[in-house]
Amino acid sequence: MGLLLFGVAKDIAGAAMISFPATATDVAALKEWLYENYPPLRQLSSLMIAVNREYAADSQLIHAGDEVAVIPPVSGG
Amino acid sequence: MDTLIAIKDTVTVQEALDFIQAPECGGEVIFTGTVRNHTKGRGVAKLFYECYEAMALSEMHKIAARVQEQWDIHKLVILHAIGDKYPGDIAVVIAVASAHRGIAFDACEFTIDTLKETVPIWKKEFFTDGEIGN
């Protein structure tokens, strides 16, 4: 599964897109996988996951073909 | 309510002003966010803005929908710039037009505050001392 990264999360991962294992079938499991593999993400004040361009709750399921993105704290304006 | 929502390399106050002109409106409020030359006492050389464009536009449209629910606004403009921006450059323009000024001020403040909370746009700070921050 492909994961889009932006902002500081992209810097931490060193890529704008990474693969994550299909065993991460919901947002909570994906976040846990991210924290294990990219520990500096724990330092962020928040880490949201977007599924199909919508902010997703931890319980949301991730399906093959979903557009999944890591959203570090936003800072527009 | 008519809306103009865009993310692009350069945004101007004039395009927002042109859009919100309406004979039924007597109150026009425009907020511009410009790049400051310092952050917490450190000199800023430039900012680099990036976004998750499809989602950012979707979130901007959600803000517009919430404005429309809460206030009787005729025109709403939300423009955000991306790429390298230098002190004095405009990063964001919010423009609101309504019959009277009160709700235009309220809607304008709500729009910029909500944008900063929910719209996936990020800025990287390039300080004058050579450091880079997020």
Backbone of each chain as ProteinMPNN parsed JSONL, in Angstrom:
{"seq_chain_A": "MGLLLFGVAKDIAGAAMISFPATATDVAALKEWLYENYPPLRQLSSLMIAVNREYAADSQLIHAGDEVAVIPPVSGG", "coords_chain_A": {"N_chain_A": [[0.857, -1.194, 0.0], [0.475, 2.256, -0.713], [1.67, 5.293, 0.721], [1.141, 8.666, 1.186], [3.248, 11.414, 1.988], [3.736, 14.472, 3.738], [5.152, 17.759, 4.398], [6.853, 17.997, 7.51], [6.704, 15.304, 8.067], [7.35, 14.094, 5.685], [10.004, 14.846, 5.51], [11.043, 13.426, 7.686], [10.596, 10.756, 6.942], [11.987, 10.735, 4.633], [11.044, 10.601, 2.086], [8.477, 11.281, -0.347], [6.598, 9.449, -0.763], [5.833, 6.32, 0.608], [5.856, 2.759, 1.18], [3.521, 0.768, 2.966], [2.814, -2.012, 5.161], [0.312, -4.432, 4.286], [-0.869, -5.466, 6.485], [-1.544, -3.43, 8.15], [-4.473, -2.581, 8.713], [-6.216, -0.714, 9.636], [-6.536, 2.749, 10.695], [-5.373, 3.18, 13.227], [-3.577, 1.02, 13.449], [-1.904, 1.594, 11.333], [-0.77, 4.015, 12.193], [0.649, 3.06, 14.424], [2.487, 1.408, 13.165], [3.883, 3.357, 11.738], [5.007, 4.881, 13.834], [6.739, 3.0, 14.943], [8.505, 2.53, 12.879], [9.408, 5.024, 12.129], [10.499, 6.674, 14.417], [10.92, 9.488, 15.094], [8.523, 10.694, 14.442], [6.947, 10.576, 16.649], [7.526, 12.829, 18.07], [6.072, 14.884, 17.097], [3.438, 17.32, 17.474], [0.96, 16.549, 16.699], [-0.467, 13.918, 14.739], [-2.094, 13.203, 11.979], [-4.114, 11.025, 9.983], [-5.14, 10.833, 6.669], [-7.725, 9.474, 4.778], [-8.623, 8.843, 1.586], [-8.684, 11.6, 1.173], [-9.93, 12.677, 3.382], [-9.971, 13.563, 6.812], [-9.241, 10.959, 9.06], [-10.58, 8.826, 11.57], [-9.088, 6.876, 14.258], [-10.235, 4.364, 14.2], [-10.955, 3.905, 11.635], [-11.207, 1.851, 8.761], [-8.769, 0.707, 6.403], [-8.638, 0.268, 3.002], [-7.559, -1.647, 0.144], [-6.437, 0.308, -2.502], [-7.333, 2.675, -1.465], [-6.651, 6.181, -1.029], [-4.133, 7.134, 0.905], [-2.81, 9.258, 3.388], [-0.271, 10.92, 5.306], [-0.67, 13.354, 7.694], [0.989, 15.818, 9.064], [1.15, 18.355, 11.713], [-0.685, 21.137, 10.545], [0.101, 24.246, 8.864], [-0.719, 26.457, 7.412], [-1.574, 29.717, 6.024]], "CA_chain_A": [[0.0, 0.0, 0.0], [1.253, 3.488, -0.788], [1.322, 6.306, 1.714], [1.655, 9.994, 0.832], [3.76, 12.154, 3.147], [3.882, 15.912, 3.512], [5.75, 18.574, 5.445], [7.922, 17.421, 8.326], [6.62, 13.839, 7.979], [8.103, 13.734, 4.485], [11.425, 14.983, 5.856], [11.406, 12.341, 8.603], [10.613, 9.497, 6.201], [12.957, 10.867, 3.551], [10.396, 10.365, 0.792], [7.106, 11.795, -0.439], [5.699, 8.29, -0.777], [6.443, 5.088, 1.104], [4.93, 1.627, 1.217], [3.279, 0.221, 4.303], [2.336, -3.39, 5.013], [-1.141, -4.637, 4.192], [-1.376, -5.856, 7.809], [-2.097, -2.221, 8.782], [-5.788, -2.539, 8.067], [-6.968, 0.47, 10.067], [-5.696, 3.929, 10.913], [-4.599, 2.992, 14.455], [-2.471, 0.109, 13.153], [-0.97, 2.319, 10.462], [-0.014, 4.965, 13.031], [1.587, 2.283, 15.23], [3.568, 1.002, 12.257], [4.675, 4.558, 11.444], [5.793, 5.26, 15.013], [7.803, 2.003, 15.112], [9.494, 2.625, 11.809], [9.915, 6.403, 12.046], [10.279, 7.173, 15.783], [10.804, 10.95, 15.269], [7.13, 11.139, 14.274], [6.349, 10.697, 17.986], [7.821, 14.162, 18.622], [5.144, 15.88, 16.546], [2.333, 17.647, 18.377], [-0.185, 15.748, 16.264], [-0.245, 13.186, 13.501], [-3.39, 12.761, 11.458], [-4.105, 10.237, 8.754], [-6.283, 11.102, 5.792], [-8.082, 8.383, 3.869], [-9.401, 9.41, 0.48], [-8.712, 13.073, 1.307], [-10.727, 13.088, 4.546], [-9.357, 13.183, 8.078], [-9.792, 9.671, 9.449], [-10.463, 8.419, 12.971], [-8.23, 5.703, 14.441], [-10.967, 3.121, 13.93], [-11.335, 3.762, 10.219], [-10.546, 0.779, 8.019], [-8.047, 1.077, 5.186], [-8.85, -0.749, 1.976], [-6.679, -1.563, -1.018], [-6.923, 1.308, -3.445], [-7.58, 3.962, -0.799], [-5.561, 7.164, -1.039], [-3.834, 7.319, 2.326], [-1.788, 10.294, 3.548], [0.133, 11.335, 6.644], [-0.868, 14.803, 7.811], [1.566, 16.415, 10.274], [0.452, 19.608, 12.047], [-0.757, 22.052, 9.397], [0.598, 25.584, 9.227], [-0.971, 27.42, 6.35], [-1.982, 31.055, 6.454]], "C_chain_A": [[0.891, 1.241, 0.0], [0.727, 4.538, 0.168], [1.956, 7.624, 1.293], [2.114, 10.706, 2.095], [3.981, 13.606, 2.78], [4.631, 16.558, 4.676], [6.851, 17.842, 6.185], [7.88, 15.893, 8.282], [7.39, 13.335, 6.76], [9.609, 13.805, 4.765], [11.881, 13.81, 6.724], [11.532, 11.023, 7.841], [11.629, 9.533, 5.053], [12.372, 10.596, 2.173], [8.982, 10.912, 0.827], [6.093, 10.668, -0.498], [6.456, 7.079, -0.284], [5.385, 3.97, 1.031], [4.712, 1.202, 2.657], [2.621, -1.145, 4.144], [0.814, -3.483, 5.028], [-1.742, -5.081, 5.52], [-1.916, -4.649, 8.58], [-3.463, -1.965, 8.138], [-6.676, -1.42, 8.589], [-5.989, 1.585, 10.432], [-4.827, 3.758, 12.16], [-3.384, 2.106, 14.191], [-1.437, 0.783, 12.256], [-0.126, 3.29, 11.28], [1.033, 4.211, 13.861], [2.776, 1.85, 14.389], [4.48, 2.204, 11.95], [5.577, 4.924, 12.617], [6.956, 4.289, 15.231], [8.914, 2.203, 14.09], [10.117, 4.013, 11.661], [9.698, 7.088, 13.4], [10.199, 8.704, 15.92], [9.372, 11.477, 15.076], [6.439, 11.297, 15.632], [6.529, 12.091, 18.567], [6.811, 15.209, 18.138], [3.969, 16.104, 17.492], [1.042, 16.944, 17.966], [0.208, 15.013, 14.996], [-1.597, 12.639, 13.057], [-3.159, 11.902, 10.216], [-5.342, 10.635, 7.956], [-6.491, 9.891, 4.893], [-9.028, 8.969, 2.828], [-9.716, 10.884, 0.72], [-9.63, 13.574, 2.407], [-9.956, 12.687, 5.792], [-10.048, 11.922, 8.602], [-9.572, 9.406, 10.94], [-9.617, 7.15, 13.049], [-8.925, 4.411, 14.032], [-11.26, 2.902, 12.448], [-10.523, 2.674, 9.507], [-9.871, 1.338, 6.771], [-8.179, -0.074, 4.189], [-7.84, -0.566, 0.847], [-7.273, -0.545, -1.981], [-7.269, 2.638, -2.807], [-6.374, 4.881, -0.98], [-5.297, 7.535, 0.423], [-2.673, 8.304, 2.464], [-1.524, 10.582, 5.021], [0.075, 12.857, 6.71], [-0.238, 15.297, 9.122], [0.86, 17.735, 10.572], [0.488, 20.605, 10.886], [-0.347, 23.458, 9.831], [0.416, 26.572, 8.102], [-1.32, 28.791, 6.912], [-0.797, 31.972, 6.627]], "O_chain_A": [[1.939, 1.26, 0.645], [-0.477, 4.662, 0.396], [3.165, 7.695, 1.07], [1.466, 10.623, 3.139], [4.364, 13.927, 1.655], [4.733, 16.0, 5.768], [7.676, 17.156, 5.582], [8.916, 15.249, 8.444], [8.009, 12.272, 6.806], [10.38, 12.953, 4.325], [12.968, 13.266, 6.525], [12.47, 10.26, 8.07], [12.07, 8.491, 4.568], [13.107, 10.388, 1.208], [8.361, 10.997, 1.886], [4.894, 10.88, -0.314], [7.587, 6.832, -0.703], [4.194, 4.223, 0.845], [5.63, 1.273, 3.474], [1.961, -1.417, 3.141], [0.131, -2.709, 5.699], [-2.962, -5.082, 5.684], [-2.659, -4.813, 9.548], [-3.582, -1.232, 7.156], [-7.763, -1.191, 8.058], [-4.775, 1.38, 10.471], [-3.661, 4.153, 12.152], [-2.284, 2.406, 14.655], [-0.235, 0.563, 12.409], [1.086, 3.38, 11.089], [2.17, 4.666, 13.987], [3.923, 1.914, 14.831], [5.703, 2.068, 11.91], [6.753, 5.236, 12.435], [8.036, 4.701, 15.654], [10.098, 2.063, 14.395], [11.22, 4.155, 11.131], [8.84, 7.96, 13.534], [9.473, 9.185, 16.79], [9.058, 12.587, 15.505], [5.473, 12.049, 15.76], [5.777, 12.498, 19.452], [6.715, 16.294, 18.711], [3.557, 15.198, 18.216], [0.139, 16.763, 18.784], [1.107, 15.438, 14.27], [-2.159, 11.737, 13.678], [-2.159, 12.037, 9.511], [-6.44, 10.756, 8.498], [-5.541, 9.357, 4.321], [-10.083, 9.514, 3.151], [-10.835, 11.35, 0.506], [-10.062, 14.726, 2.394], [-9.359, 11.611, 5.841], [-11.275, 11.824, 8.591], [-8.518, 9.722, 11.493], [-9.443, 6.441, 12.058], [-8.277, 3.472, 13.571], [-11.751, 1.844, 12.054], [-9.302, 2.602, 9.647], [-10.337, 2.305, 6.168], [-7.872, -1.226, 4.496], [-7.333, 0.534, 0.625], [-8.477, -0.548, -2.236], [-7.479, 3.628, -3.509], [-5.233, 4.426, -1.07], [-6.127, 8.161, 1.082], [-1.676, 8.202, 1.749], [-2.419, 10.501, 5.862], [0.683, 13.555, 5.899], [-0.865, 15.204, 10.177], [0.05, 18.191, 9.765], [1.545, 20.88, 10.32], [-0.436, 23.812, 11.007], [1.274, 27.419, 7.856], [-1.355, 28.989, 8.126], [-0.965, 33.137, 6.986]]}, "seq_chain_B": "MDTLIAIKDTVTVQEALDFIQAPECGGEVIFTGTVRNHTKGRGVAKLFYECYEAMALSEMHKIAARVQEQWDIHKLVILHAIGDKYPGDIAVVIAVASAHRGIAFDACEFTIDTLKETVPIWKKEFFTDGEIGN", "coords_chain_B": {"N_chain_B": [[-24.357, 31.857, -2.065], [-21.443, 33.004, -3.631], [-18.323, 31.572, -4.46], [-14.764, 31.853, -4.564], [-12.136, 29.872, -4.754], [-8.859, 28.921, -4.415], [-5.592, 27.537, -4.991], [-2.402, 28.54, -5.655], [0.626, 29.662, -7.375], [1.011, 32.426, -7.024], [-0.852, 34.85, -5.322], [-3.25, 37.522, -5.336], [-4.491, 40.596, -3.904], [-6.078, 42.055, -5.53], [-7.445, 40.295, -7.289], [-9.16, 39.104, -5.517], [-10.647, 41.293, -4.61], [-11.864, 42.072, -7.005], [-13.541, 39.899, -7.397], [-15.362, 39.967, -5.282], [-16.976, 42.165, -5.622], [-20.219, 43.44, -5.501], [-23.471, 44.582, -6.107], [-25.361, 44.378, -4.09], [-23.969, 44.342, -1.794], [-22.569, 45.96, 0.998], [-20.613, 45.731, 2.779], [-17.327, 44.873, 2.802], [-14.799, 42.726, 3.654], [-11.391, 42.196, 3.88], [-8.806, 39.985, 4.456], [-5.346, 39.725, 4.611], [-2.645, 37.541, 4.694], [0.678, 37.893, 5.266], [4.155, 37.212, 4.603], [6.256, 37.267, 7.329], [9.217, 38.937, 8.571], [10.446, 37.784, 10.684], [10.467, 35.228, 13.237], [9.64, 34.403, 16.415], [11.784, 35.96, 17.378], [13.825, 35.285, 15.64], [15.447, 35.87, 12.544], [13.76, 35.655, 9.45], [14.371, 34.361, 6.3], [13.032, 33.293, 4.116], [9.925, 31.619, 3.345], [8.761, 28.339, 2.631], [6.011, 27.089, 1.114], [4.011, 24.198, 1.0], [1.505, 21.883, -0.162], [-1.165, 19.487, 0.232], [-2.748, 19.149, -2.334], [-5.32, 18.359, -3.46], [-6.78, 17.55, -1.213], [-6.552, 19.839, 0.329], [-7.978, 21.75, -1.145], [-10.491, 20.575, -0.968], [-10.945, 20.776, 1.811], [-10.985, 23.539, 2.033], [-13.294, 24.129, 0.624], [-15.091, 22.958, 2.371], [-14.937, 24.703, 4.532], [-16.065, 26.954, 3.361], [-18.658, 26.001, 3.044], [-19.436, 25.83, 5.702], [-19.351, 28.505, 6.416], [-21.402, 29.476, 4.838], [-23.548, 28.202, 6.029], [-23.667, 29.485, 8.495], [-23.745, 32.29, 8.236], [-25.146, 35.132, 6.485], [-23.746, 35.535, 3.84], [-22.57, 36.952, 0.826], [-20.42, 36.716, -0.937], [-17.416, 34.86, -1.04], [-13.972, 34.559, -0.765], [-11.174, 32.483, -0.899], [-7.876, 32.294, -1.04], [-4.749, 30.76, -1.498], [-1.24, 30.857, -1.463], [1.498, 28.932, -2.81], [4.826, 27.509, -2.68], [8.045, 29.193, -2.857], [8.158, 31.921, -0.66], [8.737, 35.268, 0.194], [9.708, 37.691, 2.757], [7.085, 40.017, 3.14], [5.702, 39.13, 0.944], [2.472, 37.987, -0.166], [0.767, 35.385, 1.378], [-1.725, 34.341, 1.883], [-5.116, 35.112, 1.11], [-8.164, 36.204, 2.294], [-11.43, 37.01, 1.504], [-14.477, 38.631, 2.06], [-17.849, 39.383, 1.376], [-20.759, 41.081, 2.296], [-24.129, 42.228, 3.035], [-23.982, 43.96, 5.216], [-21.389, 45.107, 7.494], [-20.784, 43.649, 9.87], [-21.208, 40.772, 10.008], [-19.517, 40.09, 8.012], [-16.964, 40.615, 9.008], [-16.954, 38.682, 11.064], [-17.238, 36.254, 9.631], [-14.952, 36.337, 8.082], [-12.9, 36.164, 9.978], [-13.467, 33.662, 11.098], [-13.003, 32.079, 8.855], [-10.185, 32.337, 8.249], [-9.102, 31.465, 10.679], [-10.055, 28.819, 10.811], [-8.987, 27.766, 8.505], [-6.28, 27.675, 9.192], [-6.34, 25.652, 11.004], [-7.318, 23.332, 9.786], [-6.733, 22.966, 7.05], [-4.686, 21.205, 4.852], [-1.849, 22.473, 4.508], [1.525, 23.3, 4.527], [4.301, 25.012, 6.016], [7.707, 25.652, 5.522], [10.345, 26.997, 7.286], [12.937, 29.156, 6.446], [15.617, 30.33, 7.965], [17.45, 33.394, 8.6], [19.879, 32.803, 9.674], [20.64, 30.533, 8.44], [19.562, 28.149, 9.256], [16.938, 25.648, 9.034], [13.521, 25.314, 9.566], [10.471, 23.649, 10.647]], "CA_chain_B": [[-23.033, 32.472, -1.875], [-20.454, 32.694, -4.667], [-17.001, 31.385, -3.874], [-13.545, 31.732, -5.372], [-11.22, 29.117, -3.908], [-7.751, 28.505, -5.272], [-4.22, 27.414, -4.496], [-1.546, 28.767, -6.814], [1.952, 30.189, -7.041], [0.921, 33.82, -6.581], [-2.221, 35.333, -5.122], [-3.28, 38.981, -5.218], [-5.67, 41.205, -3.307], [-6.933, 42.587, -6.599], [-8.359, 39.269, -7.816], [-10.196, 38.91, -4.503], [-11.501, 42.491, -4.661], [-12.674, 42.026, -8.229], [-14.555, 38.853, -7.282], [-16.406, 40.21, -4.27], [-17.823, 43.313, -5.943], [-21.617, 43.061, -5.714], [-24.289, 45.756, -5.795], [-26.14, 44.195, -2.861], [-23.064, 44.267, -0.641], [-21.999, 47.215, 1.478], [-19.506, 45.432, 3.683], [-16.324, 43.958, 2.255], [-13.672, 42.56, 4.57], [-10.301, 41.436, 3.264], [-7.667, 39.668, 5.297], [-4.18, 39.184, 3.905], [-1.557, 37.016, 5.515], [1.93, 38.103, 4.542], [5.328, 36.596, 5.225], [6.932, 38.134, 8.307], [10.675, 38.771, 8.479], [10.992, 37.189, 11.918], [9.643, 34.309, 14.001], [10.185, 34.21, 17.766], [13.075, 36.62, 17.537], [14.816, 34.883, 14.638], [15.192, 36.424, 11.221], [13.272, 34.717, 8.436], [14.791, 34.732, 4.951], [11.903, 32.962, 3.239], [9.114, 30.454, 3.699], [8.371, 27.493, 1.509], [4.7, 26.487, 1.375], [3.573, 23.082, 0.168], [0.171, 21.44, 0.242], [-1.787, 18.266, -0.304], [-3.656, 20.066, -3.015], [-6.709, 17.893, -3.622], [-7.447, 17.589, 0.085], [-6.59, 21.233, 0.786], [-9.119, 22.389, -1.813], [-11.697, 19.996, -0.382], [-11.139, 21.37, 3.136], [-11.357, 24.947, 1.843], [-14.719, 24.135, 0.26], [-15.866, 22.665, 3.592], [-15.005, 25.953, 5.295], [-17.055, 27.802, 2.682], [-19.992, 25.467, 3.357], [-19.752, 26.207, 7.082], [-19.638, 29.948, 6.397], [-22.731, 29.658, 4.257], [-24.544, 27.766, 7.023], [-23.729, 30.342, 9.683], [-23.916, 33.714, 7.996], [-25.718, 35.543, 5.206], [-22.624, 36.115, 3.104], [-22.816, 36.857, -0.618], [-19.214, 36.313, -1.674], [-16.302, 34.428, -0.194], [-12.753, 34.22, -1.506], [-10.082, 31.892, -0.123], [-6.743, 32.075, -1.943], [-3.504, 30.473, -0.779], [-0.074, 30.719, -2.337], [2.462, 27.893, -2.464], [6.163, 27.728, -3.226], [8.898, 30.101, -2.079], [7.589, 33.246, -0.392], [9.716, 36.097, 0.891], [9.05, 38.695, 3.611], [6.271, 40.987, 2.411], [4.847, 38.443, -0.034], [1.178, 37.528, 0.333], [0.618, 33.926, 1.398], [-3.138, 33.97, 1.902], [-6.098, 36.2, 1.039], [-9.558, 35.862, 2.553], [-12.271, 38.175, 1.239], [-15.883, 38.34, 2.337], [-18.76, 40.496, 1.116], [-22.136, 40.884, 2.76], [-24.883, 43.483, 2.998], [-23.461, 44.822, 6.282], [-20.022, 44.707, 7.792], [-20.586, 42.83, 11.065], [-21.045, 39.35, 9.746], [-18.365, 39.91, 7.122], [-15.806, 40.487, 9.905], [-17.027, 37.39, 11.755], [-16.991, 35.163, 8.679], [-13.555, 36.415, 7.653], [-12.063, 35.642, 11.067], [-13.728, 32.223, 11.155], [-12.38, 31.42, 7.704], [-8.721, 32.225, 8.382], [-8.803, 30.622, 11.842], [-10.334, 27.421, 10.487], [-7.992, 27.37, 7.505], [-5.02, 27.345, 9.854], [-6.516, 24.43, 11.799], [-7.78, 22.125, 9.077], [-6.347, 22.818, 5.636], [-3.329, 20.632, 4.806], [-0.815, 23.305, 3.893], [2.638, 23.364, 5.477], [5.367, 25.94, 5.643], [9.053, 25.403, 6.017], [10.966, 28.302, 7.525], [14.369, 29.291, 6.172], [16.048, 31.462, 8.793], [18.593, 34.152, 8.072], [21.13, 32.194, 10.154], [20.933, 29.348, 7.638], [18.826, 26.968, 9.709], [15.637, 25.378, 8.419], [12.579, 24.795, 10.55], [9.148, 23.298, 10.15]], "C_chain_B": [[-22.106, 32.045, -3.01], [-19.087, 32.556, -4.008], [-15.917, 31.364, -4.944], [-12.513, 31.1, -4.453], [-10.095, 28.609, -4.781], [-6.454, 28.403, -4.483], [-3.328, 27.583, -5.71], [-0.248, 29.438, -6.397], [1.89, 31.596, -6.46], [-0.538, 34.197, -6.42], [-2.177, 36.842, -4.922], [-4.572, 39.444, -4.54], [-6.636, 41.639, -4.412], [-7.912, 41.542, -7.116], [-9.479, 38.996, -6.822], [-11.187, 40.072, -4.528], [-12.428, 42.448, -5.864], [-13.831, 41.042, -8.058], [-15.695, 39.233, -6.349], [-17.279, 41.425, -4.562], [-19.248, 42.846, -6.207], [-22.487, 44.225, -5.28], [-25.077, 45.619, -4.495], [-25.28, 44.202, -1.611], [-22.498, 45.634, -0.276], [-20.841, 46.994, 2.418], [-18.568, 44.42, 3.063], [-15.154, 43.918, 3.217], [-12.626, 41.702, 3.878], [-9.193, 41.233, 4.283], [-6.548, 39.2, 4.39], [-3.181, 38.698, 4.933], [-0.278, 37.145, 4.71], [3.094, 37.477, 5.311], [6.047, 37.633, 6.076], [8.445, 37.911, 8.223], [11.299, 38.222, 9.76], [9.98, 36.223, 12.516], [10.321, 34.087, 15.335], [11.608, 34.757, 17.877], [14.136, 36.231, 16.524], [14.433, 35.444, 13.279], [14.765, 35.343, 10.244], [13.686, 35.217, 7.052], [13.676, 34.458, 3.95], [11.121, 31.817, 3.857], [8.892, 29.648, 2.427], [7.063, 26.812, 1.89], [4.468, 25.316, 0.422], [2.213, 22.628, 0.665], [-0.156, 20.086, -0.345], [-2.987, 18.815, -1.059], [-5.101, 19.589, -3.076], [-7.46, 17.972, -2.292], [-7.566, 19.021, 0.6], [-7.777, 21.962, 0.153], [-10.433, 21.876, -1.232], [-11.98, 20.616, 0.988], [-11.524, 22.853, 3.039], [-12.831, 25.055, 1.451], [-15.601, 23.813, 1.468], [-16.003, 23.914, 4.46], [-16.069, 26.863, 4.688], [-18.474, 27.323, 3.011], [-20.399, 25.853, 4.778], [-20.054, 27.698, 7.193], [-21.062, 30.176, 5.894], [-23.84, 29.245, 5.232], [-24.758, 28.812, 8.116], [-24.097, 31.795, 9.426], [-24.52, 33.979, 6.62], [-24.661, 36.32, 4.416], [-22.883, 35.933, 1.613], [-21.614, 36.326, -1.392], [-18.14, 35.907, -0.677], [-15.14, 34.019, -1.091], [-11.737, 33.629, -0.527], [-8.97, 31.564, -1.122], [-5.508, 31.773, -1.109], [-2.381, 30.272, -1.78], [0.789, 29.552, -1.876], [3.791, 28.198, -3.147], [6.964, 28.654, -2.322], [8.225, 31.452, -1.917], [8.559, 34.012, 0.52], [9.007, 37.147, 1.743], [8.348, 39.772, 2.778], [5.368, 40.35, 1.38], [3.532, 38.022, 0.622], [1.101, 36.009, 0.236], [-0.841, 33.524, 1.296], [-4.0, 35.229, 1.811], [-7.473, 35.604, 1.322], [-10.364, 37.124, 2.275], [-13.735, 37.768, 1.383], [-16.714, 39.578, 2.02], [-20.162, 40.134, 1.589], [-22.838, 42.23, 2.743], [-24.329, 44.475, 4.021], [-22.146, 44.253, 6.811], [-19.871, 43.678, 8.909], [-20.334, 41.365, 10.772], [-19.869, 39.093, 8.799], [-17.087, 39.784, 7.953], [-15.804, 39.108, 10.555], [-16.669, 36.239, 10.821], [-15.533, 35.146, 8.233], [-12.638, 35.813, 8.721], [-12.228, 34.123, 11.191], [-12.978, 31.501, 10.038], [-10.874, 31.28, 7.871], [-8.362, 31.346, 9.576], [-8.983, 29.143, 11.512], [-9.348, 26.899, 9.455], [-6.703, 26.915, 8.189], [-5.116, 26.07, 10.689], [-6.7, 23.186, 10.94], [-7.228, 21.93, 7.666], [-4.896, 22.332, 5.535], [-2.366, 21.406, 3.914], [0.276, 23.433, 4.952], [3.643, 24.398, 5.024], [6.667, 25.532, 6.297], [9.708, 26.764, 6.141], [12.466, 28.24, 7.25], [14.83, 30.54, 6.907], [17.282, 32.141, 8.2], [19.927, 33.588, 8.557], [21.446, 30.882, 9.439], [20.182, 28.108, 8.076], [17.479, 26.861, 9.007], [14.723, 24.775, 9.475], [11.248, 24.447, 9.915], [8.071, 23.951, 10.992]], "O_chain_B": [[-21.998, 30.857, -3.314], [-18.736, 33.326, -3.114], [-16.134, 30.918, -6.071], [-12.069, 31.72, -3.487], [-10.342, 27.936, -5.782], [-6.251, 29.072, -3.47], [-3.473, 26.855, -6.692], [-0.043, 29.745, -5.223], [2.619, 31.925, -5.524], [-1.363, 33.898, -7.283], [-1.199, 37.381, -4.405], [-5.601, 38.771, -4.598], [-7.854, 41.592, -4.242], [-9.078, 41.853, -7.359], [-10.606, 38.695, -7.214], [-12.4, 39.872, -4.474], [-13.618, 42.747, -5.762], [-14.95, 41.298, -8.504], [-16.848, 38.873, -6.585], [-18.227, 41.691, -3.823], [-19.471, 41.963, -7.036], [-22.275, 44.797, -4.211], [-25.423, 46.62, -3.868], [-25.792, 44.083, -0.498], [-22.011, 46.368, -1.135], [-20.161, 47.941, 2.815], [-18.937, 43.27, 2.823], [-14.583, 44.955, 3.555], [-12.926, 40.627, 3.359], [-8.706, 42.185, 4.892], [-6.765, 38.377, 3.501], [-2.91, 39.376, 5.924], [-0.154, 36.586, 3.62], [3.01, 37.249, 6.518], [6.395, 38.719, 5.611], [8.898, 36.829, 7.85], [12.522, 38.196, 9.906], [8.775, 36.381, 12.324], [11.463, 33.628, 15.382], [12.507, 34.098, 18.401], [15.236, 36.784, 16.539], [13.259, 35.488, 12.912], [15.337, 34.254, 10.213], [13.39, 36.352, 6.678], [13.404, 35.264, 3.06], [11.594, 31.139, 4.769], [8.842, 30.183, 1.32], [7.004, 26.056, 2.86], [4.692, 25.417, -0.784], [1.815, 22.951, 1.784], [0.485, 19.611, -1.282], [-4.085, 18.936, -0.516], [-6.014, 20.355, -2.769], [-8.613, 18.399, -2.24], [-8.56, 19.377, 1.234], [-8.495, 22.698, 0.83], [-11.373, 22.644, -1.028], [-13.126, 20.945, 1.293], [-12.291, 23.357, 3.86], [-13.532, 25.965, 1.894], [-16.715, 24.323, 1.584], [-17.056, 24.155, 5.05], [-16.87, 27.464, 5.403], [-19.376, 28.132, 3.228], [-21.562, 26.166, 5.033], [-20.914, 28.105, 7.974], [-21.818, 30.968, 6.456], [-24.915, 29.844, 5.265], [-25.873, 29.004, 8.6], [-24.684, 32.457, 10.282], [-24.416, 33.155, 5.711], [-24.675, 37.548, 4.334], [-23.359, 34.881, 1.185], [-21.76, 35.59, -2.367], [-17.976, 36.52, 0.378], [-15.298, 33.249, -2.038], [-11.473, 34.198, 0.532], [-9.114, 30.662, -1.947], [-5.247, 32.456, -0.119], [-2.546, 29.609, -2.804], [0.81, 29.221, -0.69], [3.872, 29.023, -4.057], [6.606, 28.871, -1.165], [7.778, 32.059, -2.89], [9.113, 33.467, 1.476], [7.844, 37.466, 1.494], [8.922, 40.35, 1.856], [4.372, 40.949, 0.974], [3.489, 37.738, 1.819], [1.332, 35.421, -0.821], [-1.17, 32.498, 0.701], [-3.656, 36.274, 2.363], [-7.894, 34.638, 0.685], [-10.014, 38.199, 2.762], [-14.166, 36.721, 0.901], [-16.323, 40.695, 2.359], [-20.675, 39.047, 1.324], [-22.217, 43.257, 2.469], [-24.217, 45.669, 3.744], [-21.831, 43.081, 6.606], [-18.913, 42.904, 8.895], [-19.353, 40.79, 11.242], [-19.297, 38.003, 8.794], [-16.227, 38.956, 7.652], [-14.771, 38.439, 10.593], [-15.889, 35.357, 11.181], [-14.948, 34.082, 8.03], [-11.721, 35.053, 8.41], [-11.25, 33.396, 11.365], [-12.392, 30.44, 10.255], [-10.336, 30.194, 7.652], [-7.417, 30.561, 9.499], [-8.156, 28.313, 11.89], [-8.924, 25.744, 9.512], [-6.111, 25.902, 7.815], [-4.097, 25.476, 11.041], [-6.279, 22.098, 11.331], [-7.261, 20.815, 7.148], [-3.987, 22.969, 6.067], [-2.109, 21.056, 2.762], [-0.013, 23.649, 6.13], [3.824, 24.64, 3.831], [6.712, 25.127, 7.458], [9.641, 27.585, 5.226], [13.168, 27.37, 7.766], [14.487, 31.661, 6.532], [18.038, 31.556, 7.424], [20.973, 33.842, 7.958], [22.407, 30.197, 9.79], [20.16, 27.113, 7.352], [16.954, 27.834, 8.465], [15.102, 23.845, 10.187], [10.932, 24.881, 8.808], [6.883, 23.771, 10.724]]}, "name": "protein", "num_of_chains": 2, "seq": "MGLLLFGVAKDIAGAAMISFPATATDVAALKEWLYENYPPLRQLSSLMIAVNREYAADSQLIHAGDEVAVIPPVSGGMDTLIAIKDTVTVQEALDFIQAPECGGEVIFTGTVRNHTKGRGVAKLFYECYEAMALSEMHKIAARVQEQWDIHKLVILHAIGDKYPGDIAVVIAVASAHRGIAFDACEFTIDTLKETVPIWKKEFFTDGEIGN"}
